[in-house]
């Protein structure tokens, strides 16, 4: 008789105990990462903070705020070696469901134009460019614009 080990994956809320793992991923995924304090503040104020966990290891996570009928994806990150496996899309689908449950009419997000894999994911999920935030992100050579994307939930 042989045992088949199933892939144990799930979405779950982030907790303060996850910050060390989140910060390890954040520093590997971004040249200009969020700080632990930003994540602590997001948890403290009650933003939707979720992670995708596989075999007891966080593979991706995200943060979303919802207020006055508008949802804003503030962070969506996947462990670099786990990218292109559908984790970002799974997290995004979960956030879209949460936004609908919170009666949001629209979901907004900013993304670096240079982050082409993320831009492609968001476009594939139905987001459209609605503007540009000039000099939004820090960059090695000054600042980088942000594409402002939106998805109507109506």
C-alpha positions as CSV (number, residue, x, y, z in Angstrom):
1,X,0.0,0.0,0.0
2,X,1.4,3.4,-0.8
3,X,0.5,6.7,0.7
4,X,-0.4,9.6,-1.6
5,X,0.6,13.0,-0.1
6,X,-1.9,15.6,-1.1
7,X,-0.9,19.2,-1.7
8,X,-2.2,21.0,1.4
9,X,-3.0,24.5,0.2
10,X,-5.4,27.1,1.6
11,X,-6.2,30.8,1.8
12,X,-6.3,32.2,5.3
13,X,-6.2,35.5,7.1
14,X,-2.7,36.9,8.0
15,X,-1.8,37.3,11.6
16,X,1.0,39.2,13.3
17,X,2.8,35.8,13.7
18,X,3.2,35.7,9.9
19,X,5.2,39.0,9.7
20,X,8.7,37.3,9.7
21,X,7.7,35.1,6.7
22,X,6.0,38.0,5.0
23,X,9.0,40.2,5.4
24,X,11.3,37.5,4.0
25,X,9.2,37.3,0.9
26,X,8.7,41.0,0.6
27,X,12.5,41.7,0.6
28,X,13.1,39.1,-2.0
29,X,10.2,40.2,-4.2
30,X,10.8,43.9,-4.3
31,X,13.7,46.4,-4.5
32,X,11.6,48.8,-2.4
33,X,9.6,46.6,0.0
34,X,6.9,47.5,2.5
35,X,8.1,47.6,6.1
36,X,6.8,45.4,8.9
37,X,5.2,48.5,10.4
38,X,3.0,49.0,7.3
39,X,1.8,45.4,7.6
40,X,1.2,45.7,11.3
41,X,-0.8,48.9,10.7
42,X,-2.9,47.2,8.0
43,X,-3.6,44.3,10.4
44,X,-4.4,46.7,13.3
45,X,-6.9,48.8,11.3
46,X,-8.7,45.7,10.0
47,X,-7.8,45.7,6.3
48,X,-8.4,42.4,4.5
49,X,-5.0,40.7,4.9
50,X,-4.8,37.2,3.5
51,X,-2.2,34.7,2.5
52,X,-2.0,31.6,0.3
53,X,-0.3,28.8,2.2
54,X,0.9,25.5,0.7
55,X,2.2,22.7,2.9
56,X,2.5,25.1,5.9
57,X,4.6,27.7,3.9
58,X,3.3,31.1,2.9
59,X,3.6,31.3,-0.9
60,X,1.8,34.6,-1.4
61,X,-0.2,37.3,0.4
62,X,-2.2,40.4,-0.2
63,X,-3.7,43.4,1.5
64,X,-7.0,45.2,0.5
65,X,-8.9,48.1,2.0
66,X,-12.6,48.6,1.5
67,X,-14.5,51.8,2.3
68,X,-17.4,53.8,0.8
69,X,-18.1,51.3,-2.0
70,X,-14.5,51.2,-3.2
71,X,-11.9,48.5,-2.7
72,X,-8.2,49.1,-3.1
73,X,-5.7,46.3,-3.5
74,X,-2.7,47.7,-1.7
75,X,-0.3,44.8,-1.9
76,X,-0.4,41.4,-3.8
77,X,2.9,39.5,-3.7
78,X,3.9,35.9,-4.5
79,X,7.2,34.3,-3.4
80,X,9.6,34.8,-6.4
81,X,10.2,31.1,-7.0
82,X,6.4,30.3,-6.8
83,X,5.4,32.9,-9.4
84,X,3.6,31.7,-12.6
85,X,1.7,29.0,-10.7
86,X,-1.6,30.7,-10.4
87,X,-1.2,31.9,-6.9
88,X,-1.5,35.6,-7.7
89,X,-4.7,34.9,-9.6
90,X,-6.1,32.8,-6.8
91,X,-5.4,35.6,-4.3
92,X,-6.9,38.2,-6.6
93,X,-10.1,36.1,-7.1
94,X,-10.4,35.8,-3.3
95,X,-10.0,39.6,-2.9
96,X,-12.7,40.2,-5.6
97,X,-15.1,38.0,-3.7
98,X,-14.3,39.8,-0.5
99,X,-14.8,43.2,-2.2
100,X,-18.3,42.0,-3.4
101,X,-19.2,40.8,0.1
102,X,-18.3,44.3,1.4
103,X,-20.6,45.8,-1.2
104,X,-17.7,47.5,-3.2
105,X,-18.7,48.8,-6.6
106,X,-15.1,49.0,-7.9
107,X,-11.7,47.6,-7.2
108,X,-8.7,49.8,-7.8
109,X,-4.9,49.2,-7.7
110,X,-1.6,50.7,-8.7
111,X,1.1,48.8,-10.5
112,X,4.5,49.6,-11.8
113,X,4.5,49.6,-15.7
114,X,7.8,47.7,-15.4
115,X,6.1,44.9,-13.6
116,X,4.8,43.3,-16.8
117,X,3.8,39.9,-15.3
118,X,1.5,41.8,-12.8
119,X,0.1,44.1,-15.5
120,X,-0.7,41.0,-17.6
121,X,-2.4,39.3,-14.7
122,X,-4.6,42.3,-13.8
123,X,-5.6,42.8,-17.5
124,X,-6.4,39.1,-17.8
125,X,-8.7,39.5,-14.7
126,X,-10.5,42.3,-16.4
127,X,-8.8,45.4,-14.9
128,X,-8.5,48.4,-17.2
129,X,-6.1,51.4,-17.0
130,X,-7.9,54.5,-15.8
131,X,-5.0,56.8,-15.1
132,X,-1.4,57.2,-14.3
133,X,0.1,58.4,-11.0
134,X,3.2,60.3,-11.9
135,X,6.4,59.6,-9.9
136,X,4.4,57.3,-7.6
137,X,7.0,54.6,-6.8
138,X,10.7,54.9,-5.7
139,X,13.1,53.7,-8.2
140,X,16.9,53.2,-8.6
141,X,17.0,56.3,-10.8
142,X,14.5,58.6,-9.1
143,X,10.8,57.7,-9.3
144,X,8.6,55.5,-11.5
145,X,5.0,56.2,-12.5
146,X,2.2,53.9,-11.4
147,X,-0.6,52.7,-13.7
148,X,-3.9,53.1,-12.0
149,X,-6.2,50.1,-12.8
150,X,-9.8,49.6,-12.0
151,X,-12.4,46.8,-12.3
152,X,-16.1,47.5,-12.0
153,X,-17.9,44.9,-9.9
154,X,-21.4,46.0,-11.2
